């Protein structure tokens, strides 16, 4: 099972170039604020809009990042024919 502590320990090994992207991904998974500590509706709307803008900016920054090294599926290959089970 993956724990928060395990994630925190692994962050030390993340390259500095990826920290901003990692931060944005972590923010996307934050727990919702409970009703007792909820923000006023207009402030929450502003925050949601800001988060949406940040998310779109993140997508724009990372979209196509593997264009120079695309993922490709290799050949299927051939397999030996075995005895057919009935």
PDB file of N, CA, C and O in Angstrom:
ATOM      1  N   UNK A   1       0.846  -1.184   0.000  1.00  0.00           N
ATOM      2  CA  UNK A   1       0.000   0.000   0.000  1.00  0.00           C
ATOM      3  C   UNK A   1       0.894   1.252   0.000  1.00  0.00           C
ATOM      4  O   UNK A   1       1.880   1.328   0.733  1.00  0.00           O
ATOM      5  N   UNK A   2       0.535   2.201  -0.817  1.00  0.00           N
ATOM      6  CA  UNK A   2       1.293   3.449  -0.884  1.00  0.00           C
ATOM      7  C   UNK A   2       0.757   4.408   0.172  1.00  0.00           C
ATOM      8  O   UNK A   2      -0.448   4.638   0.271  1.00  0.00           O
ATOM      9  N   UNK A   3       1.670   4.959   0.952  1.00  0.00           N
ATOM     10  CA  UNK A   3       1.289   5.897   2.002  1.00  0.00           C
ATOM     11  C   UNK A   3       1.758   7.301   1.637  1.00  0.00           C
ATOM     12  O   UNK A   3       2.571   7.483   0.731  1.00  0.00           O
ATOM     13  N   UNK A   4       1.238   8.276   2.348  1.00  0.00           N
ATOM     14  CA  UNK A   4       1.671   9.656   2.130  1.00  0.00           C
ATOM     15  C   UNK A   4       3.162   9.803   2.422  1.00  0.00           C
ATOM     16  O   UNK A   4       3.866  10.547   1.739  1.00  0.00           O
ATOM     17  N   UNK A   5       3.632   9.093   3.433  1.00  0.00           N
ATOM     18  CA  UNK A   5       5.052   9.179   3.781  1.00  0.00           C
ATOM     19  C   UNK A   5       5.922   8.621   2.655  1.00  0.00           C
ATOM     20  O   UNK A   5       6.981   9.172   2.355  1.00  0.00           O
ATOM     21  N   UNK A   6       5.477   7.536   2.038  1.00  0.00           N
ATOM     22  CA  UNK A   6       6.229   6.970   0.916  1.00  0.00           C
ATOM     23  C   UNK A   6       6.302   7.971  -0.232  1.00  0.00           C
ATOM     24  O   UNK A   6       7.355   8.130  -0.849  1.00  0.00           O
ATOM     25  N   UNK A   7       5.202   8.640  -0.521  1.00  0.00           N
ATOM     26  CA  UNK A   7       5.199   9.665  -1.567  1.00  0.00           C
ATOM     27  C   UNK A   7       6.141  10.811  -1.205  1.00  0.00           C
ATOM     28  O   UNK A   7       6.904  11.285  -2.047  1.00  0.00           O
ATOM     29  N   UNK A   8       6.084  11.253   0.050  1.00  0.00           N
ATOM     30  CA  UNK A   8       6.967  12.342   0.496  1.00  0.00           C
ATOM     31  C   UNK A   8       8.431  11.948   0.346  1.00  0.00           C
ATOM     32  O   UNK A   8       9.257  12.767  -0.057  1.00  0.00           O
ATOM     33  N   UNK A   9       8.754  10.706   0.665  1.00  0.00           N
ATOM     34  CA  UNK A   9      10.138  10.240   0.545  1.00  0.00           C
ATOM     35  C   UNK A   9      10.589  10.216  -0.920  1.00  0.00           C
ATOM     36  O   UNK A   9      11.738  10.540  -1.216  1.00  0.00           O
ATOM     37  N   UNK A  10       9.710   9.840  -1.817  1.00  0.00           N
ATOM     38  CA  UNK A  10      10.055   9.743  -3.239  1.00  0.00           C
ATOM     39  C   UNK A  10      10.249  11.113  -3.881  1.00  0.00           C
ATOM     40  O   UNK A  10      10.971  11.234  -4.870  1.00  0.00           O
ATOM     41  N   UNK A  11       9.618  12.139  -3.335  1.00  0.00           N
ATOM     42  CA  UNK A  11       9.735  13.486  -3.904  1.00  0.00           C
ATOM     43  C   UNK A  11      11.190  13.944  -3.929  1.00  0.00           C
ATOM     44  O   UNK A  11      11.581  14.707  -4.813  1.00  0.00           O
ATOM     45  N   UNK A  12      11.984  13.495  -2.983  1.00  0.00           N
ATOM     46  CA  UNK A  12      13.400  13.877  -2.952  1.00  0.00           C
ATOM     47  C   UNK A  12      14.151  13.428  -4.200  1.00  0.00           C
ATOM     48  O   UNK A  12      15.201  13.983  -4.524  1.00  0.00           O
ATOM     49  N   UNK A  13      13.626  12.437  -4.897  1.00  0.00           N
ATOM     50  CA  UNK A  13      14.303  11.898  -6.073  1.00  0.00           C
ATOM     51  C   UNK A  13      13.764  12.457  -7.387  1.00  0.00           C
ATOM     52  O   UNK A  13      14.235  12.072  -8.457  1.00  0.00           O
ATOM     53  N   UNK A  14      12.789  13.355  -7.321  1.00  0.00           N
ATOM     54  CA  UNK A  14      12.211  13.959  -8.525  1.00  0.00           C
ATOM     55  C   UNK A  14      13.146  15.063  -9.019  1.00  0.00           C
ATOM     56  O   UNK A  14      13.629  15.874  -8.229  1.00  0.00           O
ATOM     57  N   UNK A  15      13.396  15.090 -10.318  1.00  0.00           N
ATOM     58  CA  UNK A  15      14.255  16.125 -10.893  1.00  0.00           C
ATOM     59  C   UNK A  15      13.594  17.488 -10.725  1.00  0.00           C
ATOM     60  O   UNK A  15      12.372  17.606 -10.811  1.00  0.00           O
ATOM     61  N   UNK A  16      14.398  18.507 -10.487  1.00  0.00           N
ATOM     62  CA  UNK A  16      13.881  19.855 -10.266  1.00  0.00           C
ATOM     63  C   UNK A  16      13.021  20.340 -11.427  1.00  0.00           C
ATOM     64  O   UNK A  16      12.075  21.100 -11.222  1.00  0.00           O
ATOM     65  N   UNK A  17      13.334  19.917 -12.619  1.00  0.00           N
ATOM     66  CA  UNK A  17      12.581  20.353 -13.804  1.00  0.00           C
ATOM     67  C   UNK A  17      11.124  19.891 -13.751  1.00  0.00           C
ATOM     68  O   UNK A  17      10.268  20.486 -14.404  1.00  0.00           O
ATOM     69  N   UNK A  18      10.834  18.845 -12.986  1.00  0.00           N
ATOM     70  CA  UNK A  18       9.478  18.298 -12.933  1.00  0.00           C
ATOM     71  C   UNK A  18       8.697  18.719 -11.691  1.00  0.00           C
ATOM     72  O   UNK A  18       7.536  18.337 -11.540  1.00  0.00           O
ATOM     73  N   UNK A  19       9.301  19.486 -10.815  1.00  0.00           N
ATOM     74  CA  UNK A  19       8.637  19.821  -9.554  1.00  0.00           C
ATOM     75  C   UNK A  19       7.354  20.609  -9.748  1.00  0.00           C
ATOM     76  O   UNK A  19       6.363  20.347  -9.066  1.00  0.00           O
ATOM     77  N   UNK A  20       7.350  21.573 -10.668  1.00  0.00           N
ATOM     78  CA  UNK A  20       6.145  22.369 -10.885  1.00  0.00           C
ATOM     79  C   UNK A  20       5.006  21.498 -11.400  1.00  0.00           C
ATOM     80  O   UNK A  20       3.871  21.618 -10.939  1.00  0.00           O
ATOM     81  N   UNK A  21       5.303  20.634 -12.340  1.00  0.00           N
ATOM     82  CA  UNK A  21       4.278  19.738 -12.883  1.00  0.00           C
ATOM     83  C   UNK A  21       3.759  18.803 -11.788  1.00  0.00           C
ATOM     84  O   UNK A  21       2.554  18.575 -11.690  1.00  0.00           O
ATOM     85  N   UNK A  22       4.655  18.268 -10.975  1.00  0.00           N
ATOM     86  CA  UNK A  22       4.258  17.387  -9.881  1.00  0.00           C
ATOM     87  C   UNK A  22       3.374  18.123  -8.883  1.00  0.00           C
ATOM     88  O   UNK A  22       2.379  17.579  -8.405  1.00  0.00           O
ATOM     89  N   UNK A  23       3.738  19.351  -8.576  1.00  0.00           N
ATOM     90  CA  UNK A  23       2.944  20.156  -7.645  1.00  0.00           C
ATOM     91  C   UNK A  23       1.518  20.344  -8.170  1.00  0.00           C
ATOM     92  O   UNK A  23       0.552  20.223  -7.417  1.00  0.00           O
ATOM     93  N   UNK A  24       1.396  20.638  -9.452  1.00  0.00           N
ATOM     94  CA  UNK A  24       0.066  20.840 -10.040  1.00  0.00           C
ATOM     95  C   UNK A  24      -0.754  19.550 -10.027  1.00  0.00           C
ATOM     96  O   UNK A  24      -1.964  19.583  -9.807  1.00  0.00           O
ATOM     97  N   UNK A  25      -0.104  18.434 -10.258  1.00  0.00           N
ATOM     98  CA  UNK A  25      -0.811  17.155 -10.220  1.00  0.00           C
ATOM     99  C   UNK A  25      -1.294  16.871  -8.798  1.00  0.00           C
ATOM    100  O   UNK A  25      -2.434  16.450  -8.604  1.00  0.00           O
ATOM    101  N   UNK A  26      -0.445  17.096  -7.821  1.00  0.00           N
ATOM    102  CA  UNK A  26      -0.832  16.866  -6.426  1.00  0.00           C
ATOM    103  C   UNK A  26      -1.998  17.770  -6.044  1.00  0.00           C
ATOM    104  O   UNK A  26      -2.932  17.326  -5.376  1.00  0.00           O
ATOM    105  N   UNK A  27      -1.952  19.040  -6.462  1.00  0.00           N
ATOM    106  CA  UNK A  27      -3.052  19.961  -6.164  1.00  0.00           C
ATOM    107  C   UNK A  27      -4.359  19.476  -6.763  1.00  0.00           C
ATOM    108  O   UNK A  27      -5.420  19.686  -6.175  1.00  0.00           O
ATOM    109  N   UNK A  28      -4.307  18.837  -7.916  1.00  0.00           N
ATOM    110  CA  UNK A  28      -5.517  18.351  -8.574  1.00  0.00           C
ATOM    111  C   UNK A  28      -6.205  17.256  -7.762  1.00  0.00           C
ATOM    112  O   UNK A  28      -7.405  17.031  -7.915  1.00  0.00           O
ATOM    113  N   UNK A  29      -5.453  16.576  -6.902  1.00  0.00           N
ATOM    114  CA  UNK A  29      -6.010  15.487  -6.107  1.00  0.00           C
ATOM    115  C   UNK A  29      -6.329  15.873  -4.665  1.00  0.00           C
ATOM    116  O   UNK A  29      -6.614  15.004  -3.842  1.00  0.00           O
ATOM    117  N   UNK A  30      -6.285  17.167  -4.353  1.00  0.00           N
ATOM    118  CA  UNK A  30      -6.563  17.603  -2.985  1.00  0.00           C
ATOM    119  C   UNK A  30      -7.971  17.215  -2.562  1.00  0.00           C
ATOM    120  O   UNK A  30      -8.889  17.148  -3.380  1.00  0.00           O
ATOM    121  N   UNK A  31      -8.122  16.961  -1.272  1.00  0.00           N
ATOM    122  CA  UNK A  31      -9.438  16.649  -0.723  1.00  0.00           C
ATOM    123  C   UNK A  31     -10.305  17.893  -0.747  1.00  0.00           C
ATOM    124  O   UNK A  31      -9.799  18.999  -0.554  1.00  0.00           O
ATOM    125  N   UNK A  32     -11.616  17.735  -0.982  1.00  0.00           N
ATOM    126  CA  UNK A  32     -12.487  18.909  -0.951  1.00  0.00           C
ATOM    127  C   UNK A  32     -12.588  19.478   0.466  1.00  0.00           C
ATOM    128  O   UNK A  32     -12.465  18.754   1.454  1.00  0.00           O
ATOM    129  N   UNK A  33     -12.807  20.755   0.536  1.00  0.00           N
ATOM    130  CA  UNK A  33     -12.959  21.420   1.831  1.00  0.00           C
ATOM    131  C   UNK A  33     -14.303  20.992   2.419  1.00  0.00           C
ATOM    132  O   UNK A  33     -15.315  20.974   1.719  1.00  0.00           O
ATOM    133  N   UNK A  34     -14.308  20.645   3.717  1.00  0.00           N
ATOM    134  CA  UNK A  34     -15.586  20.261   4.327  1.00  0.00           C
ATOM    135  C   UNK A  34     -16.478  21.490   4.491  1.00  0.00           C
ATOM    136  O   UNK A  34     -15.991  22.620   4.467  1.00  0.00           O
ATOM    137  N   UNK A  35     -17.750  21.277   4.653  1.00  0.00           N
ATOM    138  CA  UNK A  35     -18.739  22.359   4.702  1.00  0.00           C
ATOM    139  C   UNK A  35     -18.483  23.335   5.845  1.00  0.00           C
ATOM    140  O   UNK A  35     -18.733  24.531   5.698  1.00  0.00           O
ATOM    141  N   UNK A  36     -17.990  22.849   6.975  1.00  0.00           N
ATOM    142  CA  UNK A  36     -17.759  23.709   8.133  1.00  0.00           C
ATOM    143  C   UNK A  36     -16.697  24.770   7.840  1.00  0.00           C
ATOM    144  O   UNK A  36     -16.785  25.890   8.343  1.00  0.00           O
ATOM    145  N   UNK A  37     -15.710  24.427   7.040  1.00  0.00           N
ATOM    146  CA  UNK A  37     -14.623  25.343   6.733  1.00  0.00           C
ATOM    147  C   UNK A  37     -14.690  25.853   5.295  1.00  0.00           C
ATOM    148  O   UNK A  37     -13.700  26.354   4.761  1.00  0.00           O
ATOM    149  N   UNK A  38     -15.842  25.725   4.682  1.00  0.00           N
ATOM    150  CA  UNK A  38     -15.982  26.103   3.274  1.00  0.00           C
ATOM    151  C   UNK A  38     -15.868  27.617   3.103  1.00  0.00           C
ATOM    152  O   UNK A  38     -16.198  28.387   4.005  1.00  0.00           O
ATOM    153  N   UNK A  39     -15.396  28.021   1.931  1.00  0.00           N
ATOM    154  CA  UNK A  39     -15.258  29.438   1.606  1.00  0.00           C
ATOM    155  C   UNK A  39     -16.610  29.979   1.136  1.00  0.00           C
ATOM    156  O   UNK A  39     -17.483  29.215   0.724  1.00  0.00           O
ATOM    157  N   UNK A  40     -16.773  31.286   1.202  1.00  0.00           N
ATOM    158  CA  UNK A  40     -17.972  31.862   0.604  1.00  0.00           C
ATOM    159  C   UNK A  40     -18.027  31.500  -0.878  1.00  0.00           C
ATOM    160  O   UNK A  40     -16.992  31.296  -1.513  1.00  0.00           O
ATOM    161  N   UNK A  41     -19.231  31.422  -1.419  1.00  0.00           N
ATOM    162  CA  UNK A  41     -19.443  30.950  -2.783  1.00  0.00           C
ATOM    163  C   UNK A  41     -18.630  31.733  -3.810  1.00  0.00           C
ATOM    164  O   UNK A  41     -18.015  31.126  -4.687  1.00  0.00           O
ATOM    165  N   UNK A  42     -18.611  33.064  -3.725  1.00  0.00           N
ATOM    166  CA  UNK A  42     -17.897  33.852  -4.728  1.00  0.00           C
ATOM    167  C   UNK A  42     -16.392  33.619  -4.648  1.00  0.00           C
ATOM    168  O   UNK A  42     -15.718  33.551  -5.675  1.00  0.00           O
ATOM    169  N   UNK A  43     -15.866  33.497  -3.434  1.00  0.00           N
ATOM    170  CA  UNK A  43     -14.430  33.238  -3.283  1.00  0.00           C
ATOM    171  C   UNK A  43     -14.094  31.854  -3.834  1.00  0.00           C
ATOM    172  O   UNK A  43     -13.063  31.669  -4.481  1.00  0.00           O
ATOM    173  N   UNK A  44     -14.969  30.885  -3.572  1.00  0.00           N
ATOM    174  CA  UNK A  44     -14.758  29.532  -4.077  1.00  0.00           C
ATOM    175  C   UNK A  44     -14.795  29.529  -5.604  1.00  0.00           C
ATOM    176  O   UNK A  44     -14.003  28.831  -6.238  1.00  0.00           O
ATOM    177  N   UNK A  45     -15.702  30.297  -6.200  1.00  0.00           N
ATOM    178  CA  UNK A  45     -15.766  30.381  -7.659  1.00  0.00           C
ATOM    179  C   UNK A  45     -14.465  30.927  -8.222  1.00  0.00           C
ATOM    180  O   UNK A  45     -13.962  30.423  -9.227  1.00  0.00           O
ATOM    181  N   UNK A  46     -13.910  31.962  -7.578  1.00  0.00           N
ATOM    182  CA  UNK A  46     -12.649  32.528  -8.040  1.00  0.00           C
ATOM    183  C   UNK A  46     -11.529  31.502  -7.956  1.00  0.00           C
ATOM    184  O   UNK A  46     -10.703  31.400  -8.863  1.00  0.00           O
ATOM    185  N   UNK A  47     -11.503  30.742  -6.864  1.00  0.00           N
ATOM    186  CA  UNK A  47     -10.488  29.721  -6.690  1.00  0.00           C
ATOM    187  C   UNK A  47     -10.638  28.635  -7.749  1.00  0.00           C
ATOM    188  O   UNK A  47      -9.651  28.191  -8.337  1.00  0.00           O
ATOM    189  N   UNK A  48     -11.892  28.203  -7.994  1.00  0.00           N
ATOM    190  CA  UNK A  48     -12.138  27.187  -9.009  1.00  0.00           C
ATOM    191  C   UNK A  48     -11.689  27.673 -10.385  1.00  0.00           C
ATOM    192  O   UNK A  48     -11.103  26.912 -11.155  1.00  0.00           O
ATOM    193  N   UNK A  49     -11.962  28.934 -10.691  1.00  0.00           N
ATOM    194  CA  UNK A  49     -11.555  29.502 -11.971  1.00  0.00           C
ATOM    195  C   UNK A  49     -10.036  29.547 -12.062  1.00  0.00           C
ATOM    196  O   UNK A  49      -9.460  29.230 -13.102  1.00  0.00           O
ATOM    197  N   UNK A  50      -9.388  29.944 -10.966  1.00  0.00           N
ATOM    198  CA  UNK A  50      -7.931  29.996 -10.922  1.00  0.00           C
ATOM    199  C   UNK A  50      -7.341  28.604 -11.103  1.00  0.00           C
ATOM    200  O   UNK A  50      -6.389  28.428 -11.863  1.00  0.00           O
ATOM    201  N   UNK A  51      -7.900  27.613 -10.408  1.00  0.00           N
ATOM    202  CA  UNK A  51      -7.427  26.237 -10.545  1.00  0.00           C
ATOM    203  C   UNK A  51      -7.611  25.747 -11.978  1.00  0.00           C
ATOM    204  O   UNK A  51      -6.742  25.063 -12.521  1.00  0.00           O
ATOM    205  N   UNK A  52      -8.731  26.093 -12.585  1.00  0.00           N
ATOM    206  CA  UNK A  52      -8.986  25.683 -13.964  1.00  0.00           C
ATOM    207  C   UNK A  52      -7.950  26.310 -14.896  1.00  0.00           C
ATOM    208  O   UNK A  52      -7.438  25.641 -15.794  1.00  0.00           O
ATOM    209  N   UNK A  53      -7.642  27.589 -14.686  1.00  0.00           N
ATOM    210  CA  UNK A  53      -6.630  28.255 -15.514  1.00  0.00           C
ATOM    211  C   UNK A  53      -5.265  27.591 -15.339  1.00  0.00           C
ATOM    212  O   UNK A  53      -4.540  27.367 -16.308  1.00  0.00           O
ATOM    213  N   UNK A  54      -4.926  27.278 -14.077  1.00  0.00           N
ATOM    214  CA  UNK A  54      -3.651  26.618 -13.813  1.00  0.00           C
ATOM    215  C   UNK A  54      -3.594  25.248 -14.488  1.00  0.00           C
ATOM    216  O   UNK A  54      -2.568  24.860 -15.046  1.00  0.00           O
ATOM    217  N   UNK A  55      -4.717  24.519 -14.430  1.00  0.00           N
ATOM    218  CA  UNK A  55      -4.764  23.198 -15.049  1.00  0.00           C
ATOM    219  C   UNK A  55      -4.581  23.312 -16.565  1.00  0.00           C
ATOM    220  O   UNK A  55      -3.820  22.549 -17.160  1.00  0.00           O
ATOM    221  N   UNK A  56      -5.272  24.258 -17.181  1.00  0.00           N
ATOM    222  CA  UNK A  56      -5.141  24.444 -18.626  1.00  0.00           C
ATOM    223  C   UNK A  56      -3.711  24.871 -18.994  1.00  0.00           C
ATOM    224  O   UNK A  56      -3.180  24.434 -20.015  1.00  0.00           O
ATOM    225  N   UNK A  57      -3.100  25.705 -18.182  1.00  0.00           N
ATOM    226  CA  UNK A  57      -1.720  26.117 -18.430  1.00  0.00           C
ATOM    227  C   UNK A  57      -0.790  24.904 -18.328  1.00  0.00           C
ATOM    228  O   UNK A  57       0.129  24.748 -19.133  1.00  0.00           O
ATOM    229  N   UNK A  58      -1.039  24.050 -17.331  1.00  0.00           N
ATOM    230  CA  UNK A  58      -0.244  22.836 -17.169  1.00  0.00           C
ATOM    231  C   UNK A  58      -0.366  21.938 -18.399  1.00  0.00           C
ATOM    232  O   UNK A  58       0.636  21.411 -18.882  1.00  0.00           O
ATOM    233  N   UNK A  59      -1.572  21.763 -18.901  1.00  0.00           N
ATOM    234  CA  UNK A  59      -1.796  20.939 -20.092  1.00  0.00           C
ATOM    235  C   UNK A  59      -1.054  21.541 -21.285  1.00  0.00           C
ATOM    236  O   UNK A  59      -0.412  20.817 -22.046  1.00  0.00           O
ATOM    237  N   UNK A  60      -1.140  22.858 -21.450  1.00  0.00           N
ATOM    238  CA  UNK A  60      -0.453  23.515 -22.564  1.00  0.00           C
ATOM    239  C   UNK A  60       1.062  23.330 -22.470  1.00  0.00           C
ATOM    240  O   UNK A  60       1.732  23.148 -23.487  1.00  0.00           O
ATOM    241  N   UNK A  61       1.601  23.377 -21.248  1.00  0.00           N
ATOM    242  CA  UNK A  61       3.046  23.231 -21.052  1.00  0.00           C
ATOM    243  C   UNK A  61       3.526  21.809 -21.336  1.00  0.00           C
ATOM    244  O   UNK A  61       4.616  21.612 -21.873  1.00  0.00           O
ATOM    245  N   UNK A  62       2.713  20.825 -20.976  1.00  0.00           N
ATOM    246  CA  UNK A  62       3.163  19.441 -21.081  1.00  0.00           C
ATOM    247  C   UNK A  62       2.655  18.713 -22.312  1.00  0.00           C
ATOM    248  O   UNK A  62       3.169  17.643 -22.640  1.00  0.00           O
ATOM    249  N   UNK A  63       1.667  19.256 -23.002  1.00  0.00           N
ATOM    250  CA  UNK A  63       1.119  18.601 -24.185  1.00  0.00           C
ATOM    251  C   UNK A  63       2.217  18.418 -25.227  1.00  0.00           C
ATOM    252  O   UNK A  63       2.924  19.366 -25.569  1.00  0.00           O
ATOM    253  N   UNK A  64       2.349  17.224 -25.715  1.00  0.00           N
ATOM    254  CA  UNK A  64       3.344  16.951 -26.747  1.00  0.00           C
ATOM    255  C   UNK A  64       4.757  16.797 -26.229  1.00  0.00           C
ATOM    256  O   UNK A  64       5.702  16.813 -27.018  1.00  0.00           O
ATOM    257  N   UNK A  65       4.932  16.647 -24.912  1.00  0.00           N
ATOM    258  CA  UNK A  65       6.286  16.570 -24.357  1.00  0.00           C
ATOM    259  C   UNK A  65       7.031  15.316 -24.810  1.00  0.00           C
ATOM    260  O   UNK A  65       8.254  15.253 -24.685  1.00  0.00           O
ATOM    261  N   UNK A  66       6.325  14.328 -25.329  1.00  0.00           N
ATOM    262  CA  UNK A  66       6.981  13.123 -25.821  1.00  0.00           C
ATOM    263  C   UNK A  66       7.046  13.088 -27.344  1.00  0.00           C
ATOM    264  O   UNK A  66       7.309  12.038 -27.930  1.00  0.00           O
ATOM    265  N   UNK A  67       6.811  14.217 -27.980  1.00  0.00           N
ATOM    266  CA  UNK A  67       6.799  14.260 -29.439  1.00  0.00           C
ATOM    267  C   UNK A  67       8.133  13.837 -30.032  1.00  0.00           C
ATOM    268  O   UNK A  67       8.159  13.219 -31.097  1.00  0.00           O
ATOM    269  N   UNK A  68       9.244  14.154 -29.370  1.00  0.00           N
ATOM    270  CA  UNK A  68      10.562  13.790 -29.878  1.00  0.00           C
ATOM    271  C   UNK A  68      10.919  12.335 -29.589  1.00  0.00           C
ATOM    272  O   UNK A  68      11.845  11.788 -30.188  1.00  0.00           O
ATOM    273  N   UNK A  69      10.190  11.715 -28.681  1.00  0.00           N
ATOM    274  CA  UNK A  69      10.446  10.327 -28.311  1.00  0.00           C
ATOM    275  C   UNK A  69       9.108   9.610 -28.139  1.00  0.00           C
ATOM    276  O   UNK A  69       8.750   9.216 -27.029  1.00  0.00           O
ATOM    277  N   UNK A  70       8.367   9.441 -29.240  1.00  0.00           N
ATOM    278  CA  UNK A  70       7.022   8.877 -29.122  1.00  0.00           C
ATOM    279  C   UNK A  70       7.034   7.418 -28.657  1.00  0.00           C
ATOM    280  O   UNK A  70       7.999   6.685 -28.871  1.00  0.00           O
ATOM    281  N   UNK A  71       5.961   7.034 -28.032  1.00  0.00           N
ATOM    282  CA  UNK A  71       5.798   5.659 -27.584  1.00  0.00           C
ATOM    283  C   UNK A  71       5.371   4.840 -28.798  1.00  0.00           C
ATOM    284  O   UNK A  71       4.416   5.197 -29.489  1.00  0.00           O
ATOM    285  N   UNK A  72       6.066   3.762 -29.052  1.00  0.00           N
ATOM    286  CA  UNK A  72       5.752   2.924 -30.210  1.00  0.00           C
ATOM    287  C   UNK A  72       5.617   1.476 -29.764  1.00  0.00           C
ATOM    288  O   UNK A  72       6.360   0.996 -28.907  1.00  0.00           O
ATOM    289  N   UNK A  73       4.668   0.804 -30.357  1.00  0.00           N
ATOM    290  CA  UNK A  73       4.464  -0.609 -30.061  1.00  0.00           C
ATOM    291  C   UNK A  73       5.306  -1.419 -31.032  1.00  0.00           C
ATOM    292  O   UNK A  73       5.280  -1.178 -32.239  1.00  0.00           O
ATOM    293  N   UNK A  74       6.042  -2.366 -30.509  1.00  0.00           N
ATOM    294  CA  UNK A  74       6.886  -3.217 -31.338  1.00  0.00           C
ATOM    295  C   UNK A  74       6.061  -4.224 -32.117  1.00  0.00           C
ATOM    296  O   UNK A  74       4.842  -4.310 -31.972  1.00  0.00           O
ATOM    297  N   UNK A  75       6.750  -4.971 -32.933  1.00  0.00           N
ATOM    298  CA  UNK A  75       6.099  -6.012 -33.722  1.00  0.00           C
ATOM    299  C   UNK A  75       5.494  -7.066 -32.803  1.00  0.00           C
ATOM    300  O   UNK A  75       6.000  -7.318 -31.710  1.00  0.00           O
ATOM    301  N   UNK A  76       4.411  -7.673 -33.257  1.00  0.00           N
ATOM    302  CA  UNK A  76       3.728  -8.696 -32.476  1.00  0.00           C
ATOM    303  C   UNK A  76       4.601  -9.937 -32.316  1.00  0.00           C
ATOM    304  O   UNK A  76       4.628 -10.546 -31.246  1.00  0.00           O
ATOM    305  N   UNK A  77       5.310 -10.311 -33.373  1.00  0.00           N
ATOM    306  CA  UNK A  77       6.142 -11.505 -33.295  1.00  0.00           C
ATOM    307  C   UNK A  77       5.353 -12.748 -33.660  1.00  0.00           C
ATOM    308  O   UNK A  77       4.154 -12.681 -33.929  1.00  0.00           O
ATOM    309  N   UNK A  78       6.026 -13.864 -33.666  1.00  0.00           N
ATOM    310  CA  UNK A  78       5.353 -15.127 -33.994  1.00  0.00           C
ATOM    311  C   UNK A  78       5.423 -16.034 -32.780  1.00  0.00           C
ATOM    312  O   UNK A  78       6.373 -15.984 -31.998  1.00  0.00           O
ATOM    313  N   UNK A  79       4.421 -16.843 -32.642  1.00  0.00           N
ATOM    314  CA  UNK A  79       4.337 -17.757 -31.521  1.00  0.00           C
ATOM    315  C   UNK A  79       4.207 -19.181 -32.057  1.00  0.00           C
ATOM    316  O   UNK A  79       3.613 -19.414 -33.109  1.00  0.00           O
ATOM    317  N   UNK A  80       4.768 -20.111 -31.322  1.00  0.00           N
ATOM    318  CA  UNK A  80       4.683 -21.500 -31.741  1.00  0.00           C
ATOM    319  C   UNK A  80       3.247 -21.995 -31.619  1.00  0.00           C
ATOM    320  O   UNK A  80       2.506 -21.576 -30.730  1.00  0.00           O
ATOM    321  N   UNK A  81       2.873 -22.875 -32.506  1.00  0.00           N
ATOM    322  CA  UNK A  81       1.536 -23.478 -32.449  1.00  0.00           C
ATOM    323  C   UNK A  81       1.599 -24.686 -31.514  1.00  0.00           C
ATOM    324  O   UNK A  81       2.403 -25.600 -31.699  1.00  0.00           O
ATOM    325  N   UNK A  82       0.748 -24.659 -30.532  1.00  0.00           N
ATOM    326  CA  UNK A  82       0.737 -25.759 -29.562  1.00  0.00           C
ATOM    327  C   UNK A  82      -0.471 -26.664 -29.817  1.00  0.00           C
ATOM    328  O   UNK A  82      -1.331 -26.373 -30.648  1.00  0.00           O
ATOM    329  N   UNK A  83      -0.499 -27.730 -29.098  1.00  0.00           N
ATOM    330  CA  UNK A  83      -1.603 -28.676 -29.233  1.00  0.00           C
ATOM    331  C   UNK A  83      -2.914 -27.972 -28.857  1.00  0.00           C
ATOM    332  O   UNK A  83      -2.994 -27.295 -27.831  1.00  0.00           O
ATOM    333  N   UNK A  84      -3.921 -28.140 -29.689  1.00  0.00           N
ATOM    334  CA  UNK A  84      -5.219 -27.512 -29.449  1.00  0.00           C
ATOM    335  C   UNK A  84      -5.951 -28.290 -28.363  1.00  0.00           C
ATOM    336  O   UNK A  84      -6.059 -29.514 -28.445  1.00  0.00           O
ATOM    337  N   UNK A  85      -6.448 -27.602 -27.360  1.00  0.00           N
ATOM    338  CA  UNK A  85      -7.213 -28.220 -26.282  1.00  0.00           C
ATOM    339  C   UNK A  85      -8.668 -28.350 -26.700  1.00  0.00           C
ATOM    340  O   UNK A  85      -9.220 -27.459 -27.346  1.00  0.00           O
ATOM    341  N   UNK A  86      -9.272 -29.443 -26.335  1.00  0.00           N
ATOM    342  CA  UNK A  86     -10.682 -29.651 -26.706  1.00  0.00           C
ATOM    343  C   UNK A  86     -11.567 -29.716 -25.503  1.00  0.00           C
ATOM    344  O   UNK A  86     -12.779 -29.887 -25.637  1.00  0.00           O
TER     345      UNK A  86
END
